[in-house]
Amino acid sequence: MWKYDGWESDFKLGIVTPHADIGPEAEAQAMLAGTRSTIHGARVDFSPMHPGGTIDEKIAHDPVLQFIAPDIIDRTVDSLSSSPLDAIGLAFTSSSFKIGAHREQELLTRLATVSHGIKLDTTGTAATAAIRKLGLKKIAIMAPSWFDDDLCRAGEAYFLDQGIDIISATPSGPTGGPLTITPAATAAAVEELVAATGAQAVFVAGNGQRAIGAIDHLESMLGITMLTANQVLLWSSLDGTDLRSRVRGYGCLFDAG
């Protein structure tokens, strides 16, 4: 008699995202379609983004660090985790890259004191776990066009410092900003990157970079493994649940369990 209303969902995921970015929530909802799951966002001011979802041609680094400053991210996580959630994902690749893996673990240790026992993942830790799960080698990072070369080099170092085989890290994603990116544009950029680098796997960095709609097509057509920022964040957030096996059409990562 009563219709499903979302209150008794099987999984409740919190996502912390820049204030003008809808991509992480949209892509998580798309991947979880057909499951009884709900997405709950918390927004943090990020000055390179503007009303309407536009972004600066190249993002400055100071706002990246400000995003994870204790007086901002701690308060945000404390507030969001007061809700009855199952996991929280920090959908902000650039902070992972900027501070590196060691300092990121210090960040997570600090946030654990205010997260009310709720599981926390960053895009960086999620990508690392996915790469290790699949045993990937010869990985090219396709950062968004709004990352500068220094941030890309920081991203390369983030993984190399953990013994991960990165062969390229460039701002080679489609140009024009988040709202102009299409799956076709993402696919074309990945094809060009693979042709230039010989990569066996591609990590599409940047949670605001539209990507999941091209995953299956690229894996089938190019014979590579595709990882994307929001895909790995969801996959890691679902650890310990049976929902991973119910996500279909978004890459071999979910098939691996």
Protein Blocks (a to p, Z undefined) as FASTA:
>chain_A
ZZcehlmccbdcdddddfklcklmmmmmmmmgoiacdddddddddfkbcehhiacfbdcf
klmmmmmgmklmmmmmmmmmmpccfbdcdddfklmmmnommlmmmmmmmmmmmnnopacd
dfklmmmmmmmmnopahiacdddfkbcfklmmmmmmmmmmnopacfbdcdfbcehijklp
cfklmmmmmmmmmmmnopabdcdehjklcfklmmmmmmmmnopacddfklmmmmmmmgoi
aklmmpghiajklmnZZ
